């Protein structure tokens, strides 16, 4: 039987990851576009669209990648993906966005959402330290998220300015068209997540990197690209609410929705590799970001550059270690 060399395997796996990331980006775009159109047509508030619909839409790649990885027997990628994505969302996505556009918000508008993000992070830490990601624990996590989404809808705690809407007009004209775009986006996400996970596993095997590290870096970066593209687009329109709502909401969804649903489908084992520095970096980044926004409430270009540099250092440490 013909066998591939390590180099050939690496090239094929890297190509699969690249194409998987491309499909995740396009699938995320299509899913968000369709979800926003359907939400607006059904009369949902701009706040609800930005802080929940878009946040969930841009987190769908993480959901598909994590569920697929856990079902395939790679729980380290599932959990590492969530930890790495939350770190990337704050340090890389918000950092890069802040380099292009100063992000300023009233701390009072962010308080409830940031507190919920910290609560979700505490649940993540508890679940990892006690290895508690059973189906019951997953159901409890998802129930907490559903309750919070309902609360957000009722309180409108993170307003998004109506005047910041894209003047080019929607690319979807009918609900039937939106449904087709949504199905196409979900299909692209399903295929993309499979290619990304399998490509990442084979790449890690070829170069001798543990699956948890691949999940923390390559998979996390790939599944965070929809958040990055959404935030940069929002920065061009100077829509602070959409930027912060997307990141804070996505980090909350990543934990309560992605890990919750992953555990419901199949109980999630905790890779011991992630219980050290990686967990504490995730907690530290989340707490530091929340504390900064609740006190200072402003991310400038120098801070953004420092955040991006910190993310580059985090990735470098993963591979050097």
C-alpha positions in Angstrom: 0.0 0.0 0.0 1.2 3.5 -0.9 2.3 5.5 2.2 2.7 9.2 2.5 5.9 10.7 3.8 5.8 13.0 6.9 6.3 16.0 4.6 3.5 15.0 2.2 1.2 14.3 5.1 2.0 17.7 6.6 1.4 19.5 3.3 -2.0 17.7 2.8 -3.0 18.4 6.4 -2.0 22.0 6.2 -4.0 22.4 3.0 -7.1 20.8 4.6 -6.7 23.2 7.6 -6.5 26.2 5.2 -9.5 25.2 3.2 -11.4 24.4 6.5 -10.6 27.9 7.8 -11.8 29.4 4.6 -15.1 27.5 4.8 -15.5 28.4 8.5 -15.1 32.1 7.6 -17.6 32.0 4.7 -20.0 29.8 6.7 -19.8 32.2 9.6 -20.4 35.2 7.3 -23.4 33.5 5.7 -24.9 32.4 9.0 -24.6 35.8 10.6 -26.0 37.6 7.5 -29.0 35.3 7.4 -29.5 35.4 11.2 -29.5 39.2 11.2 -31.9 39.4 8.3 -34.3 37.0 9.9 -34.0 38.7 13.3 -34.8 42.1 11.8 -37.7 40.8 9.8 -39.2 39.3 13.0 -38.9 42.6 14.9 -36.0 41.8 17.3 -34.2 44.8 18.7 -30.7 45.9 17.4 -29.3 45.2 20.8 -30.5 41.6 20.7 -29.1 41.1 17.2 -25.7 42.5 18.1 -25.2 41.0 21.6 -26.8 37.6 21.0 -27.6 36.7 17.3 -24.2 37.9 15.9 -22.3 36.7 19.0 -23.8 33.2 18.5 -23.4 33.3 14.8 -19.7 34.1 15.0 -19.3 31.4 17.7 -20.9 28.7 15.4 -17.5 27.7 14.0 -16.2 27.0 17.5 -19.4 24.9 18.1 -19.0 22.8 15.0 -15.2 22.3 15.5 -15.6 21.4 19.2 -18.5 19.0 18.8 -16.9 17.4 15.8 -13.5 17.0 17.6 -15.1 15.5 20.8 -17.1 13.0 18.7 -14.0 12.1 16.8 -12.2 11.3 20.1 -10.1 14.5 20.4 -11.5 16.2 23.6 -8.3 18.2 24.0 -9.1 20.0 20.7 -12.6 20.7 21.9 -11.6 22.3 25.2 -8.4 23.9 23.9 -10.5 25.5 21.1 -12.7 27.3 23.6 -9.9 28.4 25.8 -7.8 29.5 22.9 -10.7 31.3 21.2 -11.6 33.3 24.3 -8.0 34.4 24.6 -7.8 35.2 20.9 -11.1 37.1 21.0 -9.8 39.5 23.6 -6.1 39.8 22.9 -6.1 39.4 19.1 -9.5 40.4 17.8 -10.1 43.3 20.2 -6.4 44.2 20.1 -6.3 44.4 16.3 -9.6 46.3 16.2 -8.3 48.8 18.8 -5.3 49.4 16.6 -7.6 50.5 13.8 -10.2 52.3 15.9 -10.3 53.5 19.5 -12.9 51.4 21.3 -14.7 53.5 24.0 -17.8 52.6 26.0 -19.7 53.5 29.2 -18.7 50.9 31.8 -22.3 50.9 33.1 -23.5 49.7 29.7 -21.1 46.7 29.8 -21.4 45.8 33.5 -24.0 43.0 33.2 -22.5 41.4 30.2 -19.0 41.5 31.6 -20.2 40.0 34.9 -21.9 37.2 33.0 -18.7 36.6 31.0 -16.8 36.3 34.3 -19.5 33.9 35.7 -19.1 31.7 32.6 -15.3 31.8 33.0 -15.7 30.7 36.7 -18.0 27.8 35.5 -15.4 26.8 33.0 -12.7 26.8 35.7 -14.8 24.7 38.0 -15.7 22.2 35.3 -12.1 21.8 34.3 -10.7 21.5 37.8 -13.3 19.0 38.9 -13.6 17.2 35.5 -17.3 17.8 35.6 -18.4 18.1 31.9 -21.1 15.5 32.1 -24.4 15.7 30.2 -26.2 17.1 33.3 -23.5 19.8 33.8 -23.8 20.6 30.1 -27.5 21.0 30.4 -27.1 23.3 33.4 -24.6 25.4 31.4 -26.9 25.8 28.5 -29.9 26.6 30.7 -27.9 29.4 32.3 -27.2 30.8 28.8 -30.8 30.6 27.8 -31.8 32.5 30.9 -29.2 35.2 30.3 -30.2 35.6 26.7 -33.8 36.2 27.8 -32.7 38.6 30.4 -30.6 40.5 27.8 -33.6 40.7 25.5 -35.7 42.2 28.3 -33.2 44.7 29.6 -31.4 45.9 26.4 -28.1 46.5 28.4 -25.8 46.9 25.4 -27.3 49.4 22.9 -26.2 49.5 19.3 -26.8 52.8 17.3 -29.3 52.4 14.5 -27.5 55.0 12.4 -24.5 52.7 12.1 -26.3 50.3 9.8 -24.6 49.4 6.5 -26.0 51.8 3.9 -25.3 49.4 1.1 -28.5 47.5 2.0 -29.0 43.8 2.8 -27.9 41.2 0.3 -30.8 39.0 1.2 -34.2 40.1 0.0 -36.6 37.4 1.3 -37.1 35.0 4.2 -36.7 32.1 1.8 -33.4 33.5 0.6 -32.3 34.0 4.2 -33.1 30.3 5.0 -31.1 29.1 2.0 -28.1 31.3 3.0 -28.4 30.0 6.6 -28.5 26.3 5.4 -25.5 27.0 3.1 -23.6 28.6 5.9 -24.3 25.7 8.3 -23.2 23.3 5.6 -20.0 25.2 5.0 -19.4 25.2 8.8 -19.9 21.5 9.1 -17.5 20.7 6.2 -15.0 23.3 7.3 -14.9 22.1 10.9 -14.3 18.5 9.8 -11.4 19.6 7.6 -9.9 21.9 10.2 -10.1 19.3 13.0 -8.7 16.5 10.9 -6.1 18.7 9.3 -5.0 20.0 12.7 -4.8 16.5 14.2 -2.7 15.2 11.4 -0.5 18.3 11.4 0.1 18.0 15.1 0.9 14.3 14.7 3.4 15.1 11.9 5.3 17.7 13.8 4.9 16.1 17.3 2.6 18.8 18.9 -0.1 17.6 21.4 -3.7 17.9 20.2 -4.5 20.3 23.1 -1.9 22.8 21.9 -3.2 22.6 18.3 -6.7 23.3 19.7 -5.4 26.3 21.7 -3.6 27.8 18.7 -4.4 26.8 15.1 -8.0 25.7 15.6 -8.8 28.6 18.0 -7.3 31.1 15.6 -9.3 29.7 12.7 -12.6 29.6 14.5 -12.0 33.2 15.8 -11.6 34.7 12.3 -15.4 35.4 12.0 -15.2 37.5 15.1 -12.2 39.3 13.7 -13.9 40.1 10.4 -17.1 41.2 12.1 -15.2 43.5 14.5 -13.1 45.1 11.8 -16.2 45.7 9.7 -17.9 47.3 12.7 -14.8 49.4 13.4 -15.1 50.9 9.9 -18.6 51.9 10.8 -17.5 53.0 14.3 -20.1 50.8 15.9 -18.6 50.3 19.4 -21.7 48.4 20.6 -21.4 45.8 17.9 -17.6 45.3 18.5 -17.9 44.8 22.3 -21.2 43.0 22.1 -19.7 40.5 19.6 -16.6 39.8 21.8 -18.2 39.7 25.2 -21.1 37.7 23.9 -19.0 35.3 22.0 -16.8 34.5 25.0 -19.9 33.8 27.1 -21.4 31.7 24.3 -18.1 29.8 23.8 -18.3 28.5 27.3 -21.9 28.1 28.1 -23.2 27.1 24.7 -20.3 25.4 23.0 -19.0 23.4 25.9 -22.5 22.9 27.2 -23.8 21.4 23.9 -20.6 19.5 23.4 -21.0 17.8 26.8 -24.7 17.2 26.2 -23.9 15.3 23.0 -21.0 13.4 24.5 -19.5 14.0 28.0 -16.2 15.9 27.7 -13.0 14.7 29.2 -10.5 17.3 30.4 -7.0 17.1 29.0 -4.5 17.5 31.9 -2.3 19.6 29.6 -4.9 22.4 29.7 -5.1 22.5 33.6 -1.8 24.4 34.0 -0.8 27.7 32.5 -3.5 27.7 29.8 -6.5 27.8 32.1 -4.9 30.5 34.3 -4.1 32.6 31.2 -7.7 32.3 30.1 -8.9 33.4 33.5 -6.3 36.2 33.8 -7.1 37.6 30.3 -10.9 37.6 31.0 -10.6 39.2 34.5 -8.1 41.8 33.3 -10.2 42.8 30.3 -13.4 43.0 32.4 -11.6 45.1 35.1 -10.2 47.5 32.5 -13.4 48.1 30.7 -15.4 48.5 34.0 -12.9 51.1 35.2 -11.2 52.8 32.2 -13.7 51.8 29.5 -11.3 52.6 26.6 -9.0 50.6 24.3 -6.5 52.8 22.4 -4.0 52.0 19.7 -1.0 51.5 22.1 -3.1 49.2 24.2 -4.3 47.3 21.2 -0.7 46.8 20.0 0.2 45.5 23.5 -2.7 43.1 23.4 -1.7 41.7 19.9 1.9 41.3 21.1 0.7 39.4 24.2 -1.3 37.1 22.0 1.8 36.4 19.8 3.8 35.7 22.9 1.1 33.3 24.1 1.2 31.3 20.9 5.0 31.3 20.9 5.0 30.0 24.5 2.7 27.1 23.5 5.1 25.8 20.9 8.4 26.6 22.7 7.0 24.9 25.8 
